[in-house]
Amino acid sequence: MKKLVFIAASLFLLTFTGFAQPRPVDKGAAPVVRAQPAPTTFEAKYEGGLFGFTQKEEGTLKFDDENQRIVFLGKDKKERFGIPYKSLSVVSPQSRSVTSNTGNVVGAIPLPGAGILGGFIKEKRRYMLVQFSDPDAEVRGTTSFKVENKELLDSVIQTLGEKAQLKQRGDAYYRPRPKTTEI
């Protein structure tokens, strides 16, 4: 009986040694997927974050390559503000899943279970986050713009990162710190 238990236990434990083998590291880099170039102007909603501009406003973002900056134009097509490419520190995407207006209305219906159903009606909102250094005030800030869809957001971030000569890390682009030599 002891031999039978010993053999069964040995076979059981030997099965784990086959799964514990290390796997070689895959050295092949993932192919970089390039988004289509962004249009020179596109609709966006300013969500806040820039000094002196506290109101949320719908308008247009424009790449101003002559002056090396990105410009936000209001609904009246007048320039509200611009951020120079050299002031950009990080440009990254962000998405939030929120309950839509329809979900809020359905959730407010006074029927049993309607509140639960309203919570399931969600929509994705996509934002472009821009971190910058303001040379006038010598401070850093973060501003955000709401963009309609993922394809436009990806192409705008890629185009802005390339025009500002930022380095890519994942979905975001950043400006590396200048290397200093210490003595």
Z-matrix of the N, CA and C atoms (Angstrom, degrees):
N
C 1 1.451
C 2 1.528 1 110.55
N 3 1.359 2 115.88 1 -39.33
C 4 1.458 3 118.98 2 179.28
C 5 1.518 4 110.68 3 -64.71
N 6 1.347 5 116.60 4 -37.50
C 7 1.457 6 119.61 5 179.70
C 8 1.529 7 110.54 6 -65.19
N 9 1.302 8 117.25 7 -39.70
C 10 1.460 9 121.29 8 -179.59
C 11 1.532 10 111.17 9 -65.26
N 12 1.324 11 117.70 10 -42.64
C 13 1.467 12 122.10 11 177.86
C 14 1.518 13 109.74 12 -66.18
N 15 1.350 14 116.75 13 -40.72
C 16 1.463 15 120.63 14 179.77
C 17 1.530 16 110.77 15 -64.06
N 18 1.311 17 117.78 16 -43.88
C 19 1.468 18 121.61 17 179.88
C 20 1.532 19 110.03 18 -65.89
N 21 1.314 20 118.27 19 -43.14
C 22 1.468 21 121.51 20 179.67
C 23 1.525 22 110.72 21 -64.19
N 24 1.335 23 117.31 22 -42.86
C 25 1.463 24 121.04 23 178.99
C 26 1.519 25 110.55 24 -66.14
N 27 1.336 26 117.28 25 -39.61
C 28 1.464 27 120.99 26 179.13
C 29 1.524 28 110.88 27 -63.77
N 30 1.317 29 116.98 28 -45.66
C 31 1.463 30 120.02 29 178.61
C 32 1.529 31 111.52 30 -63.42
N 33 1.314 32 115.91 31 -39.27
C 34 1.465 33 120.51 32 178.92
C 35 1.529 34 110.55 33 -63.19
N 36 1.330 35 117.39 34 -44.89
C 37 1.465 36 121.00 35 -178.54
C 38 1.525 37 112.12 36 -72.45
N 39 1.325 38 118.00 37 -31.29
C 40 1.461 39 120.66 38 179.45
C 41 1.531 40 112.14 39 -69.07
N 42 1.309 41 117.81 40 -23.78
C 43 1.465 42 119.23 41 178.67
C 44 1.528 43 111.65 42 -66.35
N 45 1.334 44 117.87 43 -27.95
C 46 1.464 45 120.74 44 179.96
C 47 1.518 46 112.44 45 -75.28
N 48 1.324 47 118.29 46 -24.53
C 49 1.462 48 119.56 47 -179.07
C 50 1.520 49 111.46 48 -69.26
N 51 1.303 50 117.74 49 -28.98
C 52 1.463 51 120.78 50 178.12
C 53 1.519 52 112.28 51 -69.09
N 54 1.320 53 118.48 52 -29.87
C 55 1.461 54 121.79 53 -179.03
C 56 1.521 55 112.69 54 -87.27
N 57 1.313 56 117.93 55 -13.07
C 58 1.458 57 120.93 56 -175.48
C 59 1.520 58 112.60 57 -88.81
N 60 1.323 59 118.96 58 11.51
C 61 1.458 60 121.34 59 -178.70
C 62 1.532 61 109.64 60 -74.59
N 63 1.338 62 117.28 61 133.40
C 64 1.469 63 119.21 62 177.98
C 65 1.523 64 110.62 63 -71.20
N 66 1.317 65 115.07 64 146.88
C 67 1.459 66 120.85 65 178.87
C 68 1.524 67 109.14 66 -99.90
N 69 1.309 68 117.58 67 145.40
C 70 1.469 69 118.90 68 177.86
C 71 1.528 70 110.18 69 -68.92
N 72 1.320 71 115.46 70 146.90
C 73 1.455 72 121.39 71 -179.85
C 74 1.523 73 108.88 72 -75.64
N 75 1.325 74 116.29 73 133.29
C 76 1.456 75 121.21 74 178.93
C 77 1.520 76 108.61 75 -78.60
N 78 1.316 77 116.66 76 114.94
C 79 1.461 78 121.04 77 -176.12
C 80 1.521 79 112.82 78 -88.44
N 81 1.311 80 118.04 79 -8.80
C 82 1.472 81 120.86 80 -179.23
C 83 1.520 82 110.64 81 -70.91
N 84 1.314 83 116.05 82 128.30
C 85 1.463 84 120.40 83 178.95
C 86 1.523 85 109.29 84 -76.98
N 87 1.303 86 115.07 85 145.80
C 88 1.465 87 120.13 86 177.64
C 89 1.526 88 108.80 87 -68.18
N 90 1.318 89 118.14 88 138.82
C 91 1.460 90 119.25 89 -179.90
C 92 1.525 91 110.55 90 -66.13
N 93 1.323 92 115.22 91 137.99
C 94 1.458 93 120.89 92 -179.85
C 95 1.526 94 108.22 93 -81.62
N 96 1.319 95 115.76 94 123.45
C 97 1.461 96 120.92 95 179.10
C 98 1.523 97 107.89 96 -91.84
N 99 1.312 98 115.70 97 120.34
C 100 1.452 99 120.51 98 -178.60
C 101 1.520 100 109.50 99 -94.06
N 102 1.316 101 115.16 100 131.19
C 103 1.459 102 120.35 101 176.26
C 104 1.528 103 108.67 102 -80.95
N 105 1.311 104 115.61 103 162.13
C 106 1.459 105 119.36 104 176.69
C 107 1.521 106 109.00 105 -67.80
N 108 1.329 107 117.88 106 151.10
C 109 1.463 108 119.57 107 178.21
C 110 1.529 109 110.66 108 -60.15
N 111 1.313 110 115.52 109 142.29
C 112 1.464 111 120.48 110 -178.87
C 113 1.527 112 110.11 111 -74.62
N 114 1.322 113 116.70 112 151.16
C 115 1.470 114 118.82 113 173.90
C 116 1.528 115 109.74 114 -68.07
N 117 1.331 116 117.15 115 158.01
C 118 1.463 117 119.68 116 -178.39
C 119 1.521 118 111.65 117 -68.56
N 120 1.330 119 118.02 118 -28.91
C 121 1.465 120 121.89 119 174.49
C 122 1.522 121 108.49 120 -132.16
N 123 1.330 122 115.97 121 145.01
C 124 1.459 123 120.90 122 178.44
C 125 1.520 124 109.11 123 -155.81
N 126 1.336 125 115.12 124 154.61
C 127 1.461 126 121.91 125 -179.00
C 128 1.526 127 109.77 126 -72.91
N 129 1.327 128 115.75 127 137.67
C 130 1.462 129 121.87 128 177.08
C 131 1.520 130 108.20 129 -154.67
N 132 1.319 131 115.73 130 158.82
C 133 1.458 132 120.86 131 176.80
C 134 1.522 133 107.96 132 -115.34
N 135 1.332 134 116.12 133 122.06
C 136 1.457 135 121.68 134 177.05
C 137 1.519 136 107.81 135 -73.68
N 138 1.322 137 116.99 136 124.88
C 139 1.461 138 121.83 137 -176.35
C 140 1.526 139 112.99 138 -101.34
N 141 1.309 140 118.50 139 -9.87
C 142 1.455 141 120.67 140 178.64
C 143 1.513 142 112.11 141 119.57
N 144 1.339 143 114.53 142 172.31
C 145 1.448 144 120.53 143 175.67
C 146 1.510 145 114.56 144 117.84
N 147 1.325 146 118.17 145 -15.39
C 148 1.454 147 120.57 146 -179.12
C 149 1.527 148 108.77 147 -93.92
N 150 1.315 149 116.96 148 140.90
C 151 1.457 150 121.73 149 -176.98
C 152 1.523 151 110.48 150 -65.85
N 153 1.325 152 116.44 151 127.41
C 154 1.457 153 121.48 152 178.91
C 155 1.514 154 114.60 153 90.21
N 156 1.322 155 118.29 154 -5.82
C 157 1.462 156 122.19 155 179.76
C 158 1.525 157 108.32 156 -127.83
N 159 1.326 158 116.72 157 89.37
C 160 1.463 159 120.58 158 -173.56
C 161 1.520 160 113.46 159 -96.37
N 162 1.325 161 118.43 160 -17.98
C 163 1.461 162 121.18 161 -176.32
C 164 1.526 163 111.35 162 -82.18
N 165 1.336 164 115.95 163 135.69
C 166 1.461 165 119.93 164 171.47
C 167 1.520 166 107.39 165 -70.10
N 168 1.332 167 115.80 166 140.51
C 169 1.457 168 118.29 167 -175.01
C 170 1.528 169 110.05 168 -152.48
N 171 1.325 170 115.46 169 138.42
C 172 1.461 171 120.27 170 174.52
C 173 1.513 172 108.67 171 -88.05
N 174 1.320 173 115.22 172 144.98
C 175 1.455 174 119.23 173 -179.30
C 176 1.511 175 110.93 174 -175.59
N 177 1.323 176 114.95 175 -147.29
C 178 1.458 177 121.82 176 -175.14
C 179 1.516 178 109.59 177 -132.35
N 180 1.329 179 116.25 178 136.81
C 181 1.460 180 121.32 179 171.00
C 182 1.518 181 107.96 180 -98.20
N 183 1.328 182 115.84 181 139.27
C 184 1.458 183 120.80 182 -176.90
C 185 1.521 184 109.18 183 -133.83
N 186 1.340 185 116.33 184 135.44
C 187 1.460 186 121.50 185 172.64
C 188 1.522 187 107.74 186 -82.86
N 189 1.332 188 116.95 187 113.17
C 190 1.462 189 122.53 188 178.54
C 191 1.528 190 107.31 189 -100.78
N 192 1.335 191 116.13 190 86.27
C 193 1.464 192 120.75 191 -175.25
C 194 1.524 193 112.53 192 -70.96
N 195 1.324 194 117.90 193 -27.21
C 196 1.464 195 120.21 194 179.21
C 197 1.525 196 110.77 195 -63.23
N 198 1.327 197 117.04 196 -40.54
C 199 1.460 198 121.80 197 -178.56
C 200 1.524 199 112.57 198 -101.57
N 201 1.336 200 117.64 199 6.54
C 202 1.463 201 123.21 200 177.25
C 203 1.530 202 111.70 201 55.11
N 204 1.337 203 116.79 202 57.76
C 205 1.458 204 120.74 203 179.92
C 206 1.519 205 109.93 204 -157.19
N 207 1.333 206 115.86 205 166.13
C 208 1.459 207 122.37 206 172.30
C 209 1.526 208 106.25 207 -109.31
N 210 1.333 209 116.54 208 133.94
C 211 1.462 210 122.19 209 -171.54
C 212 1.520 211 109.29 210 -119.56
N 213 1.341 212 116.03 211 137.39
C 214 1.460 213 121.08 212 173.41
C 215 1.517 214 108.37 213 -102.34
N 216 1.340 215 115.81 214 124.74
C 217 1.459 216 122.70 215 177.85
C 218 1.517 217 108.39 216 -108.61
N 219 1.330 218 117.80 217 135.80
C 220 1.460 219 122.01 218 178.18
C 221 1.520 220 111.00 219 -73.07
N 222 1.342 221 116.33 220 -176.67
C 223 1.470 222 120.62 221 179.33
C 224 1.522 223 111.82 222 -62.10
N 225 1.330 224 116.64 223 -29.15
C 226 1.464 225 120.55 224 179.29
C 227 1.528 226 112.19 225 -82.81
N 228 1.333 227 117.11 226 8.34
C 229 1.471 228 125.10 227 178.25
C 230 1.520 229 113.00 228 64.62
N 231 1.334 230 117.15 229 20.63
C 232 1.456 231 120.86 230 173.85
C 233 1.522 232 108.61 231 -96.13
N 234 1.317 233 115.56 232 145.70
C 235 1.459 234 120.67 233 -177.68
C 236 1.525 235 110.81 234 -69.16
N 237 1.327 236 116.23 235 127.59
C 238 1.465 237 121.42 236 176.34
C 239 1.528 238 110.32 237 -93.53
N 240 1.332 239 116.53 238 -49.18
C 241 1.463 240 120.82 239 178.81
C 242 1.518 241 109.13 240 -162.73
N 243 1.317 242 114.99 241 164.88
C 244 1.458 243 121.89 242 176.82
C 245 1.517 244 109.61 243 -137.37
N 246 1.315 245 115.91 244 148.93
C 247 1.463 246 121.72 245 177.14
C 248 1.525 247 106.90 246 -121.33
N 249 1.345 248 117.99 247 117.84
C 250 1.468 249 120.05 248 179.79
C 251 1.530 250 111.29 249 -64.83
N 252 1.330 251 115.86 250 146.12
C 253 1.458 252 120.70 251 179.22
C 254 1.529 253 111.18 252 -58.64
N 255 1.339 254 117.38 253 -37.92
C 256 1.465 255 119.71 254 -176.62
C 257 1.533 256 112.17 255 -71.10
N 258 1.346 257 118.14 256 -14.53
C 259 1.465 258 121.24 257 178.05
C 260 1.522 259 112.78 258 -86.66
N 261 1.326 260 117.86 259 -12.19
C 262 1.463 261 121.05 260 -177.28
C 263 1.524 262 110.75 261 -71.86
N 264 1.331 263 115.82 262 133.82
C 265 1.464 264 121.60 263 176.25
C 266 1.517 265 111.05 264 -104.63
N 267 1.341 266 116.83 265 -49.52
C 268 1.461 267 122.29 266 -178.37
C 269 1.526 268 108.38 267 -141.64
N 270 1.328 269 115.79 268 137.73
C 271 1.465 270 122.48 269 172.88
C 272 1.517 271 105.97 270 -126.84
N 273 1.342 272 116.99 271 120.54
C 274 1.467 273 119.35 272 -175.22
C 275 1.529 274 110.71 273 -144.09
N 276 1.341 275 116.20 274 155.17
C 277 1.465 276 120.24 275 176.24
C 278 1.520 277 110.85 276 -89.56
N 279 1.310 278 116.23 277 155.74
C 280 1.458 279 121.57 278 173.52
C 281 1.522 280 107.30 279 -148.44
N 282 1.331 281 116.22 280 139.67
C 283 1.463 282 119.36 281 176.11
C 284 1.517 283 108.68 282 -128.86
N 285 1.319 284 114.69 283 144.01
C 286 1.464 285 121.49 284 178.66
C 287 1.517 286 108.25 285 -127.26
N 288 1.313 287 115.91 286 136.82
C 289 1.455 288 121.10 287 175.69
C 290 1.521 289 106.85 288 -100.36
N 291 1.323 290 116.36 289 115.89
C 292 1.462 291 121.30 290 -176.41
C 293 1.520 292 109.70 291 -126.24
N 294 1.326 293 115.62 292 156.83
C 295 1.460 294 120.61 293 175.39
C 296 1.522 295 108.42 294 -70.34
N 297 1.321 296 116.45 295 128.35
C 298 1.464 297 120.75 296 -177.36
C 299 1.527 298 110.15 297 -74.12
N 300 1.324 299 116.02 298 170.74
C 301 1.465 300 120.72 299 177.66
C 302 1.524 301 110.74 300 -61.65
N 303 1.324 302 116.67 301 -37.54
C 304 1.461 303 120.24 302 177.36
C 305 1.524 304 110.35 303 -61.83
N 306 1.322 305 116.65 304 -41.32
C 307 1.463 306 120.91 305 178.20
C 308 1.517 307 112.02 306 -62.89
N 309 1.326 308 117.27 307 -38.53
C 310 1.466 309 120.57 308 177.28
C 311 1.524 310 111.21 309 -65.86
N 312 1.335 311 117.20 310 -39.57
C 313 1.466 312 120.70 311 179.21
C 314 1.523 313 110.19 312 -67.06
N 315 1.340 314 117.09 313 -46.21
C 316 1.467 315 120.75 314 179.48
C 317 1.527 316 110.13 315 -63.02
N 318 1.323 317 117.32 316 -37.31
C 319 1.462 318 120.97 317 179.74
C 320 1.516 319 113.22 318 -67.71
N 321 1.333 320 117.21 319 -22.51
C 322 1.461 321 120.80 320 -179.05
C 323 1.523 322 113.08 321 -88.94
N 324 1.323 323 118.30 322 -4.62
C 325 1.463 324 121.20 323 178.95
C 326 1.527 325 108.73 324 -68.15
N 327 1.335 326 117.67 325 129.56
C 328 1.474 327 119.41 326 -176.41
C 329 1.531 328 113.26 327 -79.61
N 330 1.310 329 117.41 328 57.01
C 331 1.460 330 122.75 329 175.27
C 332 1.525 331 108.48 330 -120.97
N 333 1.314 332 117.68 331 145.95
C 334 1.466 333 118.74 332 177.47
C 335 1.528 334 110.90 333 -61.93
N 336 1.315 335 116.39 334 127.87
C 337 1.456 336 121.98 335 178.39
C 338 1.511 337 114.78 336 91.83
N 339 1.320 338 118.37 337 -12.35
C 340 1.466 339 120.20 338 -178.45
C 341 1.528 340 110.91 339 -68.10
N 342 1.318 341 116.96 340 -34.14
C 343 1.464 342 120.42 341 178.74
C 344 1.517 343 111.96 342 -63.63
N 345 1.325 344 115.77 343 -36.31
C 346 1.460 345 119.91 344 178.76
C 347 1.526 346 110.05 345 -69.15
N 348 1.329 347 117.07 346 -43.19
C 349 1.464 348 120.30 347 -179.60
C 350 1.526 349 111.63 348 -64.28
N 351 1.315 350 117.32 349 -36.62
C 352 1.460 351 120.54 350 179.70
C 353 1.514 352 112.57 351 -63.83
N 354 1.320 353 116.85 352 -30.59
C 355 1.460 354 120.46 353 178.95
C 356 1.517 355 113.66 354 -71.04
N 357 1.332 356 117.13 355 -19.09
C 358 1.460 357 120.75 356 -179.87
C 359 1.528 358 113.18 357 -84.51
N 360 1.316 359 117.89 358 -13.65
C 361 1.464 360 120.78 359 -178.53
C 362 1.528 361 107.45 360 -88.37
N 363 1.331 362 115.04 361 101.81
C 364 1.466 363 120.78 362 -175.30
C 365 1.519 364 109.83 363 -121.47
N 366 1.328 365 114.81 364 161.38
C 367 1.457 366 120.99 365 173.39
C 368 1.524 367 108.36 366 -139.77
N 369 1.323 368 115.67 367 152.11
C 370 1.466 369 121.02 368 178.41
C 371 1.512 370 108.63 369 -94.59
N 372 1.311 371 115.04 370 132.83
C 373 1.456 372 120.81 371 173.73
C 374 1.519 373 106.95 372 -114.42
N 375 1.311 374 116.15 373 132.36
C 376 1.461 375 121.55 374 -174.68
C 377 1.526 376 109.77 375 -114.11
N 378 1.331 377 114.52 376 133.68
C 379 1.452 378 121.68 377 -176.41
C 380 1.523 379 110.80 378 -127.16
N 381 1.326 380 115.41 379 148.79
C 382 1.455 381 121.76 380 170.60
C 383 1.521 382 106.49 381 -106.18
N 384 1.328 383 116.49 382 116.88
C 385 1.457 384 121.65 383 178.00
C 386 1.522 385 108.79 384 -94.51
N 387 1.325 386 116.03 385 131.03
C 388 1.454 387 121.61 386 -179.46
C 389 1.522 388 107.72 387 -123.81
N 390 1.333 389 116.31 388 116.78
C 391 1.460 390 121.14 389 173.93
C 392 1.520 391 106.89 390 -101.07
N 393 1.327 392 115.97 391 134.51
C 394 1.458 393 120.10 392 -173.21
C 395 1.517 394 110.05 393 -143.49
N 396 1.328 395 115.60 394 164.48
C 397 1.460 396 123.04 395 172.92
C 398 1.520 397 106.95 396 -111.15
N 399 1.334 398 116.82 397 120.70
C 400 1.459 399 121.11 398 -179.14
C 401 1.528 400 108.46 399 -85.59
N 402 1.333 401 118.60 400 110.95
C 403 1.461 402 119.79 401 -176.79
C 404 1.530 403 113.00 402 -70.33
N 405 1.338 404 118.00 403 -24.87
C 406 1.465 405 120.26 404 -179.35
C 407 1.521 406 111.52 405 -71.81
N 408 1.341 407 116.82 406 -43.87
C 409 1.463 408 120.88 407 -176.72
C 410 1.527 409 112.48 408 -98.60
N 411 1.329 410 117.51 409 -4.53
C 412 1.464 411 123.26 410 -177.96
C 413 1.524 412 111.71 411 54.29
N 414 1.318 413 116.41 412 44.90
C 415 1.464 414 122.49 413 176.90
C 416 1.521 415 108.49 414 -134.01
N 417 1.330 416 114.75 415 167.18
C 418 1.453 417 121.30 416 176.38
C 419 1.516 418 108.64 417 -108.78
N 420 1.311 419 115.98 418 150.25
C 421 1.452 420 120.19 419 179.66
C 422 1.513 421 111.36 420 -147.77
N 423 1.326 422 114.66 421 168.52
C 424 1.461 423 122.15 422 176.86
C 425 1.517 424 107.99 423 -132.10
N 426 1.297 425 116.29 424 130.54
C 427 1.455 426 121.35 425 176.47
C 428 1.524 427 108.53 426 -126.47
N 429 1.319 428 115.90 427 159.56
C 430 1.464 429 119.05 428 -178.68
C 431 1.521 430 110.16 429 -136.61
N 432 1.329 431 113.93 430 148.53
C 433 1.455 432 122.32 431 178.55
C 434 1.516 433 107.92 432 -129.73
N 435 1.332 434 116.25 433 131.47
C 436 1.464 435 120.83 434 177.05
C 437 1.522 436 108.16 435 -85.28
N 438 1.344 437 115.54 436 128.56
C 439 1.462 438 122.27 437 -178.34
C 440 1.519 439 107.79 438 -118.74
N 441 1.321 440 117.15 439 147.75
C 442 1.464 441 122.22 440 -171.71
C 443 1.521 442 115.07 441 -63.28
N 444 1.339 443 118.76 442 -52.07
C 445 1.463 444 118.90 443 -173.36
C 446 1.522 445 111.74 444 -135.92
N 447 1.311 446 115.84 445 167.68
C 448 1.463 447 122.55 446 -175.10
C 449 1.522 448 112.20 447 -66.50
N 450 1.326 449 117.98 448 -39.88
C 451 1.461 450 120.76 449 -178.34
C 452 1.526 451 110.65 450 -62.58
N 453 1.330 452 116.99 451 -45.08
C 454 1.458 453 120.92 452 178.43
C 455 1.522 454 110.26 453 -64.77
N 456 1.330 455 117.26 454 -42.83
C 457 1.464 456 121.17 455 179.77
C 458 1.524 457 110.79 456 -60.23
N 459 1.331 458 117.51 457 -47.16
C 460 1.464 459 120.75 458 -179.87
C 461 1.524 460 111.57 459 -62.56
N 462 1.327 461 117.08 460 -42.61
C 463 1.463 462 119.22 461 -178.58
C 464 1.527 463 111.51 462 -69.28
N 465 1.330 464 117.78 463 -36.44
C 466 1.468 465 120.81 464 179.30
C 467 1.525 466 110.28 465 -67.57
N 468 1.327 467 117.23 466 -43.63
C 469 1.465 468 120.02 467 -179.82
C 470 1.524 469 110.25 468 -64.81
N 471 1.320 470 117.38 469 -41.80
C 472 1.461 471 120.80 470 178.94
C 473 1.529 472 110.61 471 -63.70
N 474 1.325 473 117.41 472 -46.24
C 475 1.464 474 121.34 473 -178.88
C 476 1.519 475 111.01 474 -65.08
N 477 1.321 476 117.45 475 -43.89
C 478 1.460 477 120.86 476 179.68
C 479 1.527 478 110.94 477 -65.35
N 480 1.329 479 116.83 478 -40.60
C 481 1.462 480 120.23 479 177.72
C 482 1.515 481 112.32 480 -62.20
N 483 1.324 482 116.71 481 -40.37
C 484 1.463 483 120.04 482 179.55
C 485 1.522 484 111.55 483 -71.17
N 486 1.328 485 117.66 484 -40.73
C 487 1.467 486 120.33 485 -179.13
C 488 1.523 487 111.46 486 -68.44
N 489 1.326 488 117.07 487 -33.29
C 490 1.463 489 120.90 488 179.65
C 491 1.524 490 111.63 489 -87.17
N 492 1.332 491 117.31 490 1.34
C 493 1.463 492 123.76 491 -179.82
C 494 1.524 493 111.48 492 57.17
N 495 1.336 494 115.21 493 47.75
C 496 1.454 495 121.73 494 177.23
C 497 1.522 496 108.87 495 -94.17
N 498 1.323 497 115.59 496 162.13
C 499 1.461 498 121.94 497 -179.42
C 500 1.525 499 108.73 498 -99.55
N 501 1.331 500 116.95 499 139.71
C 502 1.463 501 120.77 500 -176.38
C 503 1.523 502 111.04 501 -86.84
N 504 1.339 503 115.12 502 138.70
C 505 1.463 504 123.19 503 171.18
C 506 1.519 505 106.48 504 -140.01
N 507 1.319 506 116.48 505 104.10
C 508 1.458 507 120.77 506 -177.04
C 509 1.520 508 109.88 507 66.53
N 510 1.333 509 116.72 508 -126.24
C 511 1.464 510 121.57 509 178.63
C 512 1.522 511 112.32 510 -86.90
N 513 1.321 512 117.28 511 -13.81
C 514 1.460 513 121.55 512 -173.39
C 515 1.529 514 110.99 513 -100.80
N 516 1.320 515 114.53 514 164.65
C 517 1.460 516 122.42 515 174.36
C 518 1.523 517 107.28 516 -124.89
N 519 1.342 518 116.95 517 141.46
C 520 1.461 519 120.84 518 -178.53
C 521 1.517 520 109.84 519 -141.53
N 522 1.340 521 115.41 520 159.19
C 523 1.458 522 121.45 521 175.98
C 524 1.526 523 107.46 522 -99.60
N 525 1.342 524 117.78 523 115.72
C 526 1.461 525 119.44 524 -179.83
C 527 1.526 526 111.00 525 -66.57
N 528 1.319 527 114.91 526 151.79
C 529 1.463 528 119.52 527 176.89
C 530 1.523 529 109.11 528 -66.70
N 531 1.317 530 116.60 529 147.22
C 532 1.466 531 117.66 530 175.04
C 533 1.528 532 109.47 531 -67.61
N 534 1.316 533 115.31 532 137.72
C 535 1.463 534 119.49 533 -178.94
C 536 1.516 535 109.17 534 -77.65
N 537 1.321 536 115.34 535 132.75
C 538 1.456 537 120.81 536 178.40
C 539 1.516 538 108.65 537 -115.12
N 540 1.301 539 115.36 538 149.11
C 541 1.464 540 119.74 539 177.12
C 542 1.513 541 108.15 540 -106.37
N 543 1.311 542 114.88 541 127.95
C 544 1.460 543 120.03 542 179.37
C 545 1.516 544 109.30 543 -99.71
N 546 1.315 545 115.41 544 145.20
C 547 1.466 546 120.22 545 179.82
C 548 1.501 547 110.26 546 -94.59
